[in-house]
């Protein structure tokens, strides 16, 4: 089973959980630009958008739930 953490690379996340692209888009976190993956971690991408620690924790939790529902 794939585990989502703050340190999960965005590229790995979208490879392992394709549905994460839509989720991240809804949260305002662009994970694909011009067909190329965005480099960096989930936490780095969220921080660039001004997410607080609590908001990042929620994103990790919701993405984790998305991975289990995709199985």
C-alpha positions, 0 to 999 in steps of 0.5 A: 500500500502506498503511504502519503506523507508530507515528504512524498514527492509530487511526481511519485504521488501522481504516479501512484495515485492518479486521482490525486491530480484532480484533488490537488487541482481542487486545492489550488496545488498544480501538480502538472504543468505543460504535461510535465510533473512538478518537482518537490514534495507535497509539503513544499507545493502546499507551502508555496500556496500558503497552506498552514501546518493544519491544512497540510495535515488535512491534505495528507489525511485526505490523500491517504483516504483517496489512496485506500478508496482507489484500491 
